[in-house]
Amino acid sequence: MTQSVILAKGSFSKDFAKRLIDYYRSVDGGGSYAERKLRQWESEAGVVLYEARRGSTPAGWVVYKPESSAIEELIVQKDEAGLKEAIMDAVIGQESLVSAELLQKDMGKYRWMLKYGFRPTRRFTRDGSGLVKMDLSIAVYLRKVKGKPPAKSYPNSEKVIIEKVPPTRSPEELKGSLMNLIDSLGGLERFVKQGQNVVIKPNVVADHGFREGKYHGGVVTDVRLVRALLEILLPVAGKVTVAEGASINRAETGKLFEHYGYDRLKEMDPKRVSLVDLNADGLIRKTVPNGKRMLSREIPLTLEQADVIISVPVMKTHFAALVSLSIKNLQGAIAPLEKYMSHFFGLWQNLINIHHLVKPKLVIVDGLTAQENFGPVYGTPKTMNLLIGGTNPVAVDATTARIMGFDPLLSPPILFAYMQGLGPVEPEKIQVLGASIEEVTETFKEAEVDVSGGKRFLVYDGGACGGCRGYLHYVLKKLRRPDPKHPGINLIDRPFEKRVSVFLGPETEVEPSPDETNVFLGICQQHHAEAGKHLPGCPPHAEVIMKGLYSLYPDVERPRYADEHAEDKLEKMLMEVLKEE
Ligand code: SF4
């Protein structure tokens, strides 16, 4: 039975203490865990006790720690079918993505949390008690928040400018279009004061935009646009740094700068224009306010010391995120290990965490040549001749997604940012100036994702989100190639002696068989880790899936997604970090 529950902040009452101690008497023998936790919660600053009610009837309590977004306790007055789930729904409605901690021996709670959609991501001991950290599956979270209002509503309206650029795109025309856009937002003086330190963060992700001696637009930010922006900035700024940390060819940002002609930007004013590889920059660790998943992030000093950051992403589709725009552009603003850890602990939430710490003052989406199909790298260029700009990344991305013919809330990075109060997506809260959306909209082709298996290679998709599906597609596509050992068939149809079963998503109904080779993808399948090969992450990094699935074909050379040595090194570094925790 669905029961609507309201949460209100309360205080640690005698009723709560009594119920808690009663509950743990059966779970924990003497109930000393409950008494110790009560003392801790009452003495710790910032711990919130929510009283859950249905109408005027008390239904239960939730102990919540906002600094780590963790539920430390959820207890009901009386066990009733569906009540705990209804309270959990209310917590997610109020706090967005949450995690939980529970006693390892509390198997009853563990089982219902598993059924709800939480997964065990860490087991540890604190104050002599064995605990489990449970993280909510993002696929389940996406279903829970669909169509719901944001946990934290963004209070303001935002302006977004859509500027049409002449198709000839001469340097003067690009500069003129940028000037129009900046003037519509209040003029350059609103963003940059005399002598300030400005950082431009373009999107220079991979070398694929320049191949076989030919430039293919839509993969990286057009260097001509960055040049035009520099011309506008240099009369005012003290110095301008073009900073990027390539996300795919991670060891090679410098080479990519040369590849696309970014290195020649320095010639505009060698003393005041520089290029920085954020993947090799100094770092400062910062705490994420009300952190979710990764509670702190290392931020490159170049960004930390900037007076003004201008984000210049490309208008493109993304095989897992639907679109890759300004919110996604900050993935290139963090160090390689941080990028790798983002995947491990939850890519979309960790991306949003960066936006709490790095705040571009101005966002200009390069929609000169955009990219559709299997973006952000292997898609097809699409000429749009547009610039889309504003001061709020969520409003800019929502508007750009609409121009591309997409519902912005179907893109997880935009949805997460909206749900957590970073900006508006509602059309009535976004004032569009310049061209209208209707005037310039073009339906972009989405990345087509196929996760079907082969004859002895089965894929069980239990409601996985676009993350695992997109990254798995990418690897399976490589297995849809001729098998050198079995002429006439593809690798994916290899007649394995033991059948291969790949499980993804939170709701797989088929039980893994001990007689098969089982592969489990991501946090959603974490609870099965011991029944086969578990590929960790949310979504697991492409390289992790590649390594995991190609280990089934020891005779076949594994294709590379990114820099092989860098990935192996990062995996080792991450394991060290996890050991230290
Ligand atoms: S583990 Fe995969 S399916 Fe599950 S939430 Fe993460 S990306 Fe989505």
Residues whose N, C-alpha, C, O or C-beta is under 5 A from the ligand:
A	BS01	SF4	S137 I138 A139 A464 C465 G467 C468 G505 L521 G522 I523 C524 G537 C538 P539
